[in-house]
Amino acid sequence: MKKNLFYYLFVVLCTATLFTSCSDDDDNGKNGDDQVTDISGKYKGSLVVSIDGSAADPVSQVISIAKSGEQTSQVVLSLKNFSFAGRLVGDIEVPCTVEEKDGVQSFSGQKDLKFTTEFGQALGTLPTSVNGTVKNGKISMKIGVTVALLGQTVDVDFDGDKMSGNESSEAKISDFVIDSDFITEQPVIDDENGTITFKVNEAATDDDLKALIPTFNISDKATVSPVSGVAQDFSSNKVVIYTVTAEMGQ
């Protein structure tokens, strides 16, 4: 009796957001009485993590900046679910002072933070610094973390642009097709569970399954990795993960 083999694709919606809030207990960085320019809003750009100078591939990131009350000179930067070298180590939250000169808003701060990996390994209390600037809606910042237990220095660079607030939040894959004689049933998309399932003939060899080329469409203005039209390796029951990022960064 002939049987079909099942292979699965998982679609991941990535969410990575940096939040800020403000404190009203310090003078602003412009002068004694004036407020620095309000830089509240969301910024979308590219985040790169470097370990001892070796940089990983950039990832899409959205940063949110919000003021508290009437003050704009004190902020707290928070990076949720920070990870490096495959380790999810926790949240970064550092209070910063904002100053302004010649139309440029600069912010900086330092705090010792406790980090633990998702496997429960305590990395200790780590000195964490933040430095950055905002000019004409463009933000550039760096976060530095010293991981003494691992003997590593982790640097995070982010460059982005202020968002309009009208960006789409949709991040979907549609019209997923694999053009191959070895496909007995074309892929079926399950948005609720984030999976795409298709069937292949049992006659397909591992070499055949390494050459399958999915083609698909995604939500307008979203991005995806890996991209459509690139061969993927589905041999030996391998899982292929597609990460779709909405225009607004989710």
Secondary structure, 3 states (H helix, E strand, C coil): CCCEEEEEEEEEECCCEEEEEECCCCCCECCCCCCCCCCCEEEEEEEEEEECCEECCCEEEEEEECCECCECCEEEEEEEEEEECCEEEEEEEEEEEEEEECCEEEEEEEEEEEEECCCCCEEEEEEEEEEEEEECCEEEEEEEEEECCCCEEEEEEEEEEECCCCCCCCCCEEEEEECCCCEEEEEEEECCCCEEEEEEECCCCHHHHCCECEEEEECCCCEEECCCCCCECCHHHCCEEEEEECCCCC
